[in-house]
Amino acid sequence: MERMPLGILSRRRSSRTSPPPHLRAPIPQGAGALDLTVHDPVGLPLSAAKVTLTESGGHQLMTGQTDPHGRFTATLPPASYEVLVTADGYQPVRSRTSVGDGSRTPLPTITMEVAPAPPLPTAGEWQIDPSHSSVRFISRHIGLAHVHGRFNDFQGRVTVAPNAQDSEVEVLIHAASIDTGMRLRDDHLRSADFLDVERYPYLHFHSSRFVHRGGTRWAVQGALELRGVSRSVTLDTRYLGVGTGIQGETRTACSAGVELHREDFTLNWRKMLDAGIAAIGSSIRVELDIQAVPAPPGQA
């Protein structure tokens, strides 16, 4: 079977994503329409790219995102606009265009280029700085409002390898330091129904692999131990670079997130519901903002 060249395949995919004229929404009176399509470097549609439209006077009129087919459409007052397209891991693209009254203005396809990755930290041992870091979580309370909480006591280290993908991170969280801003709920979360801090005083994460996803994005794979149960998790991580603190010290930073499911760690949701316990939802979003500094001599 003869292979279809990638360029032809991507063009065919793109042509299918443009709706025929009779399916387009009508343009409101006194307005015009702007249509654009965003592709990645190999010519495939790029979804969730952020599009910002700014008037000639500098006023930001609107922001939006491309759809799963890489398309963005907006109806606007007739005027000249700056169009800014941004996406994680790609270099921003700026262009200018004018939208006419009662007409559609299609922009040429915007092809995003991969952004250069920021410099990596120096190889060696780094310590997580708890005073400039946070471990937060978000869940639903009885299926309704969100519960926001944090762990106030944690520590960790990052071993940066010469080959960054061989690096390691280890974080130890004191389970009893959980804090949702409500003492009764926090005491319950520390009990045997949830974290069981008397038997399992720590949550422990140790990485096994760093995978570069392009630009500033990394996947940090590893094992999370909670209540004596270890499960494989992947932290969706954004590397924020290296900088200098107010005392002249070198710092490196990242943000990360992961979705956890309570039943993976033997937290029996159904049993708790039967007992009338619904302090927090069955899935929990954990978010980390981390800053690290070089480990002092002798502690590396």
KESEMAR-774697 format. One record per residue: residue number from 1; chain; x, y, z of N, C-alpha, C in turn. Coordinates in steps of 0.05 Angstrom, whole numbers, always signed. Layout:
<sites>
SITE    i  ch     n_x     n_y     n_z    ca_x    ca_y    ca_z     c_x     c_y     c_z
SITE  NUM   A       X       Y       Z       X       Y       Z       X       Y       Z
...
</sites>
This chain:
<sites>
SITE    i  ch     n_x     n_y     n_z    ca_x    ca_y    ca_z     c_x     c_y     c_z
SITE    1   A     +17     -24      +0      +0      +0      +0     +18     +25      +0
SITE    2   A     +12     +44     -18     +28     +68     -20     +22     +87      +3
SITE    3   A     +44     +97     +15     +40    +115     +37     +33    +143     +28
SITE    4   A     +16    +157     +43      +9    +184     +37     +28    +203     +51
SITE    5   A     +41    +222     +37     +59    +240     +50     +46    +256     +72
SITE    6   A     +61    +261     +94     +50    +274    +117     +38    +302    +110
SITE    7   A     +52    +317     +92     +42    +343     +85     +14    +342     +73
SITE    8   A     +10    +322     +54     -17    +319     +42     -38    +311     +63
SITE    9   A     -29    +292     +81     -48    +284    +101     -56    +307    +119
SITE   10   A     -37    +324    +127     -44    +346    +145     -62    +366    +131
SITE   11   A     -57    +370    +104     -74    +389     +90    -102    +379     +88
SITE   12   A    -105    +352     +83    -132    +341     +82    -146    +343    +108
SITE   13   A    -131    +338    +130    -144    +342    +157    -153    +370    +160
SITE   14   A    -136    +389    +152    -143    +417    +156    -167    +425    +140
SITE   15   A    -169    +415    +115    -191    +422     +98    -218    +413    +110
SITE   16   A    -217    +390    +124    -241    +380    +136    -250    +396    +160
SITE   17   A    -232    +412    +172    -239    +427    +196    -252    +453    +190
SITE   18   A    -252    +463    +165    -265    +488    +158    -294    +484    +151
SITE   19   A    -313    +495    +166    -341    +490    +161    -349    +503    +135
SITE   20   A    -367    +491    +120    -377    +504     +95    -392    +530    +102
SITE   21   A    -393    +549     +83    -406    +575     +89    -434    +573    +101
SITE   22   A    -450    +553     +91    -478    +552    +101    -480    +544    +130
SITE   23   A    -458    +533    +142    -458    +525    +170    -447    +546    +188
SITE   24   A    -436    +567    +177    -424    +588    +194    -446    +605    +207
SITE   25   A    -441    +614    +231    -460    +631    +245    -462    +658    +230
SITE   26   A    -485    +670    +229    -488    +696    +215    -473    +717    +230
SITE   27   A    -464    +738    +216    -449    +760    +227    -469    +781    +237
SITE   28   A    -468    +789    +263    -487    +809    +273    -484    +835    +258
SITE   29   A    -506    +850    +257    -506    +876    +244    -485    +895    +257
SITE   30   A    -470    +909    +241    -450    +927    +251    -425    +914    +261
SITE   31   A    -420    +889    +253    -396    +874    +262    -384    +860    +238
SITE   32   A    -360    +850    +242    -347    +833    +223    -337    +808    +237
SITE   33   A    -326    +789    +221    -317    +764    +233    -288    +759    +226
SITE   34   A    -274    +747    +246    -246    +740    +242    -243    +710    +245
SITE   35   A    -231    +697    +225    -227    +668    +226    -197    +662    +224
SITE   36   A    -188    +644    +241    -160    +636    +239    -157    +607    +247
SITE   37   A    -135    +595    +237    -129    +567    +243    -100    +566    +253
SITE   38   A     -95    +550    +274     -69    +548    +285     -59    +519    +282
SITE   39   A     -34    +516    +272     -22    +489    +269      +3    +487    +286
SITE   40   A     +10    +462    +292     +36    +457    +305     +58    +456    +284
SITE   41   A     +83    +451    +291    +105    +453    +271    +103    +432    +249
SITE   42   A     +88    +410    +253     +86    +390    +231     +61    +393    +216
SITE   43   A     +46    +415    +221     +22    +421    +204      -4    +409    +214
SITE   44   A      -4    +399    +239     -29    +388    +250     -43    +409    +267
SITE   45   A     -70    +409    +268     -85    +429    +284     -76    +429    +313
SITE   46   A     -73    +453    +324     -65    +457    +351     -88    +467    +368
SITE   47   A     -98    +451    +386    -121    +459    +402    -112    +474    +427
SITE   48   A    -130    +488    +439    -126    +503    +465    -104    +524    +463
SITE   49   A     -97    +533    +439     -79    +556    +436     -95    +581    +444
SITE   50   A     -82    +598    +459     -96    +622    +469     -93    +644    +448
SITE   51   A    -116    +657    +441    -117    +678    +422    -125    +704    +436
SITE   52   A    -109    +725    +434    -115    +750    +447    -117    +772    +426
SITE   53   A    -139    +787    +426    -144    +808    +407    -143    +835    +421
SITE   54   A    -126    +853    +411    -122    +879    +423    -127    +901    +402
SITE   55   A    -142    +921    +410    -148    +943    +392    -123    +960    +388
SITE   56   A    -124    +977    +367    -101    +993    +360     -93   +1012    +382
SITE   57   A    -111   +1020    +400    -105   +1037    +422     -93   +1023    +446
SITE   58   A     -90    +997    +444     -78    +982    +466     -98    +968    +484
SITE   59   A    -124    +972    +480    -144    +959    +497    -148    +930    +488
SITE   60   A    -145    +912    +507    -149    +883    +502    -179    +878    +500
SITE   61   A    -188    +870    +476    -217    +867    +471    -227    +840    +481
SITE   62   A    -212    +819    +475    -221    +792    +483    -199    +772    +481
SITE   63   A    -203    +749    +495    -186    +726    +493    -203    +701    +488
SITE   64   A    -191    +681    +476    -205    +656    +472    -185    +634    +466
SITE   65   A    -195    +611    +459    -178    +588    +453    -187    +575    +427
SITE   66   A    -168    +563    +413    -174    +547    +389    -189    +522    +398
SITE   67   A    -206    +512    +380    -221    +488    +385    -205    +463    +379
SITE   68   A    -215    +439    +383    -199    +415    +378    -189    +413    +349
SITE   69   A    -199    +428    +331    -190    +428    +303    -171    +451    +297
SITE   70   A    -163    +465    +318    -144    +488    +315    -157    +513    +305
SITE   71   A    -183    +515    +305    -197    +538    +294    -205    +558    +316
SITE   72   A    -206    +583    +308    -217    +605    +326    -232    +624    +309
SITE   73   A    -256    +631    +318    -274    +650    +303    -285    +669    +323
SITE   74   A    -286    +695    +316    -298    +715    +333    -312    +736    +316
SITE   75   A    -334    +747    +326    -346    +770    +313    -338    +795    +329
SITE   76   A    -330    +816    +314    -317    +839    +326    -328    +865    +314
SITE   77   A    -325    +887    +328    -331    +913    +315    -311    +918    +293
SITE   78   A    -319    +929    +271    -300    +935    +249    -277    +953    +259
SITE   79   A    -252    +944    +257    -229    +959    +267    -204    +944    +259
SITE   80   A    -181    +956    +266    -155    +942    +264    -148    +929    +290
SITE   81   A    -136    +906    +289    -130    +891    +313    -102    +878    +312
SITE   82   A     -89    +876    +335     -66    +859    +338     -75    +832    +348
SITE   83   A     -66    +811    +335     -73    +783    +342     -48    +770    +354
SITE   84   A     -51    +761    +379     -29    +747    +393     -38    +718    +398
SITE   85   A     -22    +699    +388     -28    +670    +393      -6    +658    +410
SITE   86   A     -14    +646    +432      +6    +633    +450      -3    +605    +457
SITE   87   A     +16    +588    +463     +10    +560    +472     +34    +550    +487
SITE   88   A     +29    +534    +507     +51    +523    +523     +71    +508    +506
SITE   89   A     +96    +515    +509    +117    +502    +495    +123    +513    +467
SITE   90   A    +109    +534    +459    +112    +546    +433    +118    +576    +435
SITE   91   A    +132    +586    +414    +138    +614    +414    +112    +630    +406
SITE   92   A    +107    +653    +419     +84    +669    +412     +85    +679    +383
SITE   93   A     +62    +683    +371     +61    +694    +344     +43    +718    +344
SITE   94   A     +53    +740    +333     +37    +765    +332     +32    +772    +303
SITE   95   A      +9    +783    +297      +2    +793    +271     -18    +815    +273
SITE   96   A     -22    +830    +252     -42    +852    +251     -62    +846    +229
SITE   97   A     -87    +854    +234    -107    +851    +213    -129    +872    +217
SITE   98   A    -145    +875    +197    -168    +893    +198    -193    +877    +192
SITE   99   A    -214    +883    +208    -240    +869    +205    -260    +889    +194
SITE  100   A    -272    +882    +171    -291    +900    +158    -320    +894    +166
SITE  101   A    -337    +914    +163    -365    +912    +170    -379    +892    +152
SITE  102   A    -391    +872    +164    -407    +852    +149    -391    +832    +133
SITE  103   A    -365    +831    +137    -349    +812    +121    -333    +794    +140
SITE  104   A    -324    +772    +129    -306    +753    +143    -277    +759    +135
SITE  105   A    -259    +759    +155    -231    +763    +149    -216    +738    +157
SITE  106   A    -209    +721    +137    -193    +697    +144    -163    +704    +145
SITE  107   A    -150    +697    +166    -121    +701    +168    -107    +676    +156
SITE  108   A     -82    +680    +145     -67    +657    +136     -62    +638    +160
SITE  109   A     -60    +613    +154     -55    +593    +176     -30    +601    +192
SITE  110   A     -34    +600    +218     -12    +607    +236      +2    +581    +245
SITE  111   A     +28    +579    +239     +43    +555    +247     +61    +562    +270
SITE  112   A     +57    +549    +293     +72    +554    +317     +99    +540    +316
SITE  113   A    +120    +553    +326    +146    +541    +328    +153    +535    +357
SITE  114   A    +167    +512    +362    +173    +504    +389    +191    +525    +402
SITE  115   A    +184    +532    +427    +200    +552    +442    +225    +539    +453
SITE  116   A    +247    +554    +453    +271    +543    +465    +267    +538    +495
SITE  117   A    +276    +516    +505    +273    +511    +534    +291    +529    +550
SITE  118   A    +281    +538    +574    +298    +555    +591    +322    +539    +601
SITE  119   A    +344    +553    +608    +368    +538    +618    +361    +521    +642
SITE  120   A    +372    +497    +643    +367    +479    +665    +385    +486    +689
SITE  121   A    +378    +479    +713    +395    +484    +736    +421    +468    +735
SITE  122   A    +441    +478    +749    +467    +464    +750    +463    +436    +762
SITE  123   A    +477    +417    +751    +476    +390    +761    +486    +389    +790
SITE  124   A    +472    +373    +807    +479    +371    +835    +455    +369    +852
SITE  125   A    +459    +371    +879    +437    +369    +898    +424    +396    +904
SITE  126   A    +398    +397    +904    +383    +420    +910    +362    +413    +932
SITE  127   A    +357    +432    +950    +338    +428    +971    +313    +444    +965
SITE  128   A    +290    +432    +970    +264    +446    +967    +262    +466    +990
SITE  129   A    +255    +491    +984    +252    +512   +1004    +223    +514   +1012
SITE  130   A    +215    +503   +1035    +186    +503   +1042    +175    +531   +1045
SITE  131   A    +191    +551   +1053    +180    +578   +1057    +173    +591   +1031
SITE  132   A    +182    +581   +1008    +175    +592    +982    +162    +571    +964
SITE  133   A    +151    +550    +977    +138    +529    +963    +111    +523    +975
SITE  134   A     +94    +508    +961     +68    +500    +972     +59    +474    +961
SITE  135   A     +44    +459    +977     +31    +434    +969      +2    +437    +974
SITE  136   A     -15    +440    +954     -43    +446    +957     -60    +423    +945
SITE  137   A     -85    +422    +953    -104    +403    +940    -131    +416    +938
SITE  138   A    -146    +406    +919    -174    +415    +914    -191    +391    +910
SITE  139   A    -214    +391    +923    -234    +369    +920    -261    +381    +923
SITE  140   A    -282    +364    +920    -309    +374    +923    -320    +365    +950
SITE  141   A    -335    +383    +962    -348    +377    +988    -377    +368    +982
SITE  142   A    -383    +343    +990    -409    +330    +985    -419    +335    +956
SITE  143   A    -400    +335    +937    -407    +338    +909    -415    +365    +901
SITE  144   A    -412    +385    +918    -421    +412    +912    -397    +431    +911
SITE  145   A    -393    +448    +931    -371    +467    +931    -344    +454    +933
SITE  146   A    -324    +469    +924    -297    +459    +926    -285    +462    +954
SITE  147   A    -270    +443    +962    -254    +446    +987    -225    +451    +978
SITE  148   A    -213    +472    +989    -185    +478    +984    -169    +473   +1009
SITE  149   A    -147    +460   +1006    -130    +454   +1030    -101    +454   +1022
SITE  150   A     -84    +450   +1042     -56    +449   +1038     -43    +433   +1060
SITE  151   A     -18    +425   +1055      -1    +413   +1075     +20    +433   +1083
SITE  152   A     +22    +439   +1109     +39    +461   +1118     +68    +452   +1124
SITE  153   A     +72    +426   +1126     +98    +416   +1135    +108    +395   +1115
SITE  154   A    +129    +401   +1100    +140    +383   +1081    +169    +390   +1075
SITE  155   A    +183    +371   +1064    +211    +375   +1057    +218    +358   +1033
SITE  156   A    +240    +364   +1020    +247    +348    +996    +274    +356    +984
SITE  157   A    +282    +342    +965    +307    +347    +951    +304    +341    +921
SITE  158   A    +320    +353    +905    +321    +348    +877    +350    +343    +870
SITE  159   A    +355    +320    +857    +382    +314    +847    +382    +318    +817
SITE  160   A    +395    +340    +808    +396    +346    +780    +420    +332    +767
SITE  161   A    +414    +314    +748    +435    +299    +735    +446    +313    +711
SITE  162   A    +471    +307    +702    +481    +319    +677    +463    +315    +654
SITE  163   A    +450    +292    +652    +429    +287    +633    +403    +291    +649
SITE  164   A    +388    +313    +643    +366    +320    +660    +345    +298    +663
SITE  165   A    +342    +281    +643    +322    +260    +644    +330    +238    +665
SITE  166   A    +355    +239    +675    +363    +220    +696    +361    +233    +724
SITE  167   A    +349    +256    +726    +346    +270    +751    +326    +256    +770
SITE  168   A    +327    +263    +795    +309    +251    +815    +297    +273    +833
SITE  169   A    +273    +268    +843    +261    +286    +863    +248    +269    +884
SITE  170   A    +251    +277    +909    +238    +263    +931    +225    +283    +950
SITE  171   A    +200    +278    +957    +185    +296    +974    +172    +280    +997
SITE  172   A    +176    +290   +1021    +164    +278   +1045    +145    +298   +1058
SITE  173   A    +119    +291   +1060     +98    +308   +1070     +88    +298   +1096
SITE  174   A     +87    +315   +1117     +76    +307   +1143     +46    +307   +1141
SITE  175   A     +34    +283   +1143      +5    +281   +1139     -11    +298   +1159
SITE  176   A      -2    +300   +1184     -17    +314   +1205     -17    +344   +1200
SITE  177   A      -2    +354   +1181      -1    +383   +1175     -23    +391   +1156
SITE  178   A     -42    +373   +1150     -63    +380   +1131     -80    +403   +1143
SITE  179   A     -88    +421   +1126    -102    +446   +1135    -122    +454   +1114
SITE  180   A    -148    +452   +1120    -169    +462   +1102    -183    +486   +1114
SITE  181   A    -173    +496   +1136    -185    +520   +1148    -208    +514   +1166
SITE  182   A    -214    +488   +1172    -236    +481   +1189    -226    +458   +1208
SITE  183   A    -224    +465   +1233    -211    +446   +1252    -226    +419   +1253
SITE  184   A    -253    +419   +1254    -268    +394   +1256    -262    +377   +1232
SITE  185   A    -263    +389   +1208    -257    +373   +1184    -228    +363   +1184
SITE  186   A    -209    +380   +1192    -181    +372   +1192    -176    +349   +1211
SITE  187   A    -189    +350   +1234    -186    +327   +1253    -197    +302   +1241
SITE  188   A    -219    +304   +1227    -231    +281   +1213    -212    +270   +1191
SITE  189   A    -200    +288   +1176    -182    +280   +1155    -157    +266   +1166
SITE  190   A    -150    +273   +1190    -126    +260   +1202    -133    +232   +1214
SITE  191   A    -159    +227   +1217    -168    +202   +1230    -164    +178   +1212
SITE  192   A    -170    +154   +1223    -167    +129   +1208    -185    +127   +1184
SITE  193   A    -206    +144   +1183    -224    +144   +1160    -210    +154   +1135
SITE  194   A    -190    +171   +1139    -177    +184   +1116    -147    +178   +1117
SITE  195   A    -131    +197   +1127    -102    +195   +1125     -91    +176   +1146
SITE  196   A    -105    +172   +1168     -95    +154   +1190     -66    +162   +1198
SITE  197   A     -63    +186   +1207     -36    +197   +1212     -22    +183   +1235
SITE  198   A     -37    +170   +1253     -23    +156   +1275      -7    +132   +1264
SITE  199   A     -18    +118   +1244      -5     +95   +1233     +13    +103   +1209
SITE  200   A      +5    +123   +1194     +20    +131   +1170     +26    +161   +1171
SITE  201   A     +47    +169   +1185     +52    +198   +1190     +61    +213   +1165
SITE  202   A     +69    +200   +1143     +80    +214   +1121     +67    +205   +1094
SITE  203   A     +66    +224   +1076     +62    +218   +1047     +89    +221   +1034
SITE  204   A     +95    +202   +1017    +123    +202   +1006    +121    +199    +976
SITE  205   A    +135    +217    +961    +137    +214    +932    +166    +212    +925
SITE  206   A    +173    +192    +907    +200    +189    +897    +198    +184    +867
SITE  207   A    +211    +201    +852    +210    +199    +822    +226    +175    +812
SITE  208   A    +218    +166    +789    +232    +144    +775    +242    +153    +748
SITE  209   A    +230    +174    +737    +237    +181    +709    +227    +210    +703
SITE  210   A    +244    +225    +690    +237    +251    +679    +234    +249    +649
SITE  211   A    +211    +258    +638    +206    +256    +609    +201    +284    +599
SITE  212   A    +217    +294    +580    +214    +320    +569    +192    +320    +548
SITE  213   A    +171    +336    +552    +149    +337    +533    +151    +360    +513
SITE  214   A    +173    +375    +515    +177    +398    +497    +174    +424    +512
SITE  215   A    +191    +443    +504    +190    +470    +516    +195    +468    +546
SITE  216   A    +176    +479    +562    +179    +479    +591    +164    +456    +604
SITE  217   A    +152    +438    +588    +135    +417    +600    +151    +391    +603
SITE  218   A    +147    +379    +627    +159    +354    +634    +138    +336    +647
SITE  219   A    +142    +310    +644    +126    +290    +659    +145    +277    +679
SITE  220   A    +139    +280    +705    +156    +268    +726    +141    +244    +736
SITE  221   A    +151    +220    +729    +138    +195    +736    +151    +185    +762
SITE  222   A    +134    +172    +779    +145    +161    +803    +124    +147    +820
SITE  223   A    +130    +142    +845    +112    +128    +863    +104    +146    +886
SITE  224   A     +78    +147    +892     +68    +161    +915     +58    +141    +935
SITE  225   A     +69    +143    +960     +60    +125    +981     +42    +141   +1000
SITE  226   A     +18    +131   +1004      -2    +144   +1021     -16    +122   +1037
SITE  227   A     -18    +124   +1063     -31    +103   +1080     -18     +76   +1075
SITE  228   A      +8     +75   +1070     +21     +49   +1067     +17     +36   +1040
SITE  229   A      +3     +50   +1022      -2     +40    +995     +14     +56    +975
SITE  230   A     +28     +43    +957     +44     +57    +937     +31     +54    +909
SITE  231   A     +28     +77    +896     +16     +77    +869     +34     +94    +850
SITE  232   A     +35     +85    +825     +49    +101    +805     +33    +125    +797
SITE  233   A     +46    +148    +796     +33    +173    +788     +51    +188    +769
SITE  234   A     +40    +206    +754     +56    +223    +736     +49    +252    +742
SITE  235   A     +68    +268    +750     +64    +296    +755     +67    +312    +729
SITE  236   A     +46    +325    +720     +48    +343    +697     +62    +369    +706
SITE  237   A     +86    +373    +697    +104    +392    +709    +112    +414    +689
SITE  238   A    +113    +438    +698    +123    +461    +682    +148    +472    +695
SITE  239   A    +170    +471    +681    +195    +481    +691    +195    +512    +687
SITE  240   A    +201    +527    +708    +199    +556    +707    +226    +570    +705
SITE  241   A    +248    +555    +706    +274    +567    +702    +290    +571    +727
SITE  242   A    +312    +586    +724    +331    +592    +745    +331    +622    +749
SITE  243   A    +332    +631    +774    +333    +660    +780    +349    +665    +805
SITE  244   A    +350    +690    +813    +365    +699    +836    +346    +710    +857
SITE  245   A    +349    +701    +882    +332    +710    +904    +341    +737    +915
SITE  246   A    +326    +748    +934    +332    +775    +944    +358    +777    +959
SITE  247   A    +369    +754    +968    +394    +754    +982    +417    +745    +964
SITE  248   A    +411    +744    +938    +432    +737    +918    +435    +707    +914
SITE  249   A    +418    +691    +927    +420    +662    +924    +408    +652    +898
SITE  250   A    +418    +631    +887    +408    +619    +863    +383    +602    +869
SITE  251   A    +362    +604    +854    +338    +589    +858    +329    +577    +831
SITE  252   A    +316    +554    +833    +302    +542    +810    +274    +536    +818
SITE  253   A    +256    +536    +799    +227    +533    +806    +212    +516    +786
SITE  254   A    +190    +504    +795    +172    +490    +777    +144    +489    +790
SITE  255   A    +124    +484    +774     +97    +478    +784     +89    +451    +773
SITE  256   A     +72    +437    +788     +64    +410    +780     +36    +404    +790
SITE  257   A     +23    +385    +777      -3    +377    +786      -9    +348    +779
SITE  258   A     -27    +336    +794     -35    +308    +789     -63    +303    +801
SITE  259   A     -78    +286    +789    -105    +278    +798    -102    +251    +813
SITE  260   A    -111    +250    +838    -111    +226    +854    -139    +216    +859
SITE  261   A    -142    +190    +861    -168    +178    +867    -166    +163    +893
SITE  262   A    -184    +170    +911    -181    +160    +939    -182    +130    +941
SITE  263   A    -198    +117    +924    -199     +88    +927    -174     +74    +919
SITE  264   A    -156     +88    +903    -130     +76    +897    -113     +73    +922
SITE  265   A    -120     +88    +943    -104     +87    +967    -120     +76    +991
SITE  266   A    -139     +58    +984    -156     +44   +1004    -173     +63   +1021
SITE  267   A    -179     +86   +1010    -198    +104   +1023    -226     +97   +1012
SITE  268   A    -241     +81   +1026    -266     +70   +1016    -288     +90   +1016
SITE  269   A    -293    +101    +992    -313    +123    +988    -341    +113    +994
SITE  270   A    -348     +89    +984    -375     +79    +988    -381     +74   +1018
SITE  271   A    -361     +63   +1031    -365     +57   +1060    -369     +83   +1075
SITE  272   A    -355    +104   +1067    -358    +130   +1081    -385    +142   +1075
SITE  273   A    -395    +139   +1051    -421    +149   +1044    -443    +135   +1061
SITE  274   A    -440    +108   +1063    -459     +93   +1078    -460    +102   +1107
SITE  275   A    -437    +111   +1117    -435    +120   +1145    -442    +150   +1148
SITE  276   A    -450    +162   +1126    -457    +190   +1127    -433    +209   +1127
SITE  277   A    -410    +199   +1118    -386    +215   +1118    -381    +224   +1090
SITE  278   A    -380    +250   +1085    -375    +260   +1058    -360    +287   +1061
SITE  279   A    -338    +286   +1076    -324    +311   +1081    -309    +321   +1057
SITE  280   A    -302    +302   +1039    -286    +310   +1016    -290    +291    +993
SITE  281   A    -287    +299    +968    -295    +283    +945    -277    +259    +941
SITE  282   A    -286    +242    +921    -272    +217    +916    -247    +221    +898
SITE  283   A    -244    +244    +885    -220    +250    +870    -209    +276    +881
SITE  284   A    -183    +278    +880    -169    +301    +892    -148    +311    +872
SITE  285   A    -148    +337    +867    -128    +350    +850    -106    +361    +868
SITE  286   A     -82    +351    +864     -59    +361    +880     -42    +379    +863
SITE  287   A     -35    +403    +873     -19    +422    +859      +5    +430    +876
SITE  288   A     +28    +432    +863     +53    +439    +877     +66    +463    +863
SITE  289   A     +74    +482    +879     +92    +503    +870    +118    +500    +886
SITE  290   A    +139    +495    +872    +164    +488    +885    +187    +507    +877
SITE  291   A    +202    +516    +897    +227    +530    +893    +248    +514    +908
SITE  292   A    +272    +512    +896    +294    +497    +908    +319    +514    +906
SITE  293   A    +336    +509    +926    +362    +523    +927    +384    +502    +929
SITE  294   A    +409    +509    +921    +430    +489    +923    +434    +480    +951
SITE  295   A    +438    +454    +955    +442    +443    +981    +469    +453    +993
SITE  296   A    +469    +460   +1019    +494    +469   +1031    +516    +448   +1029
SITE  297   A    +541    +456   +1028    +564    +437   +1028    +561    +418   +1051
SITE  298   A    +567    +393   +1045    +565    +372   +1066    +538    +359   +1067
SITE  299   A    +517    +372   +1055    +490    +360   +1055    +483    +349   +1027
SITE  300   A    +501    +354   +1008    +495    +345    +981    +499    +315    +978
</sites>
